[in-house]
Amino acid sequence: MALHLRGTVLPGGAVRDLWILGDRITFDRPHDPANTVVDGGFLLPGLVDVHTHPGGGDDSDAPRFDADLFAEQVAAHRDAGTTALRFPGLLGEVPAPSREAPDSPRMITAGRWLAWAGLSKSAGFHTVTDDLVAYAVAETKANDGWCKLMGDWDFEAAPVPYELLRAVVGAVHAAGGRVAVHCQSAEGVLGAARAGVDSVEHGMGMPEECVGLMAAHGTVYVPTLTAFARSAPKIKPSPRGTLWQEGHRTMVRRVREAHDAGVTVLAGTDSAPFGNVATEVEHLIAAGLPTEAAVGAASWTARDFLGLSGLTEGGLADVTVYAADPRREPGVLRHPRRIVLRGRVIR
Ligand SMILES: [Zn+2]
């Protein structure tokens, strides 16, 4: 039986009736009776976290992919109303049962974290290669059209050379893919912004000129403020700690500047607890992003970026419903009243 929902449809803001047939949305009343599952409230295109690493991530010394942990952490995302996830780095392949389950969020993986062998050092979760171009193209093809590169690692050391980064971007784009780049040093962000990568992840210490470069290239900014806000109190006073704190302050400042320059800023948590993209929205707002843009960063804008439709005719049937307007009360994102994923009521 079709599902019927009525409420204020975002981001447009009109009160509308919509129906769900299978995994699609329609605004045309179907002939057969429908089951009304929402009557009132605010209907948001299902939430998105564009930077999360379920199944074991970059915070372990001896990382390995844990399929049970992956399923558990993905379920936490889903139960918070996060209906689509991008994995910019994963220790293993997305397990087929997770990808295919009707109650799993939509998943876009970039494969492994690729680290050029010339970086000053690497971490346990890196896949180190001296042939970054070939590996990046292969990962893009083997996954969901994305690859993930370490643009730098140690922020006191040299990043991936610009010419190499440029070659990767050219080859991946020629193969129809997109490149996400981890940057945590001024030089690393500058190289990524000049090379025209598709998304700058973190962007710690981002030089001011990057904002214009990213706007010109259509590069998206995913600052993952949640993860950095968690780390900040643990940074010990030292020359390196000072660099860290300065880089953090700069990245926070660039969020609003990037938005004002026309750069799309998106919400990614990059940390536990999973299913916490509402916190990232709050950090983005605290950094100066207008509230509507911050909510869109975890919903309609992120979906558009990932090629996932929102609440439009024929759109994918992911809806989260709230008692209040998240554009006025973003905290309400923590309390979805109803979650519809792939046309099924999850809650
Ligand atoms: Zn990450």
Boltz pocket constraint, residues with backbone or C-beta under 6 A from the ligand:
constraints:
  - pocket:
      binder: B
      contacts: [[A, 51], [A, 52], [A, 53], [A, 58], [A, 88], [A, 89], [A, 270]]
      max_distance: 6.0
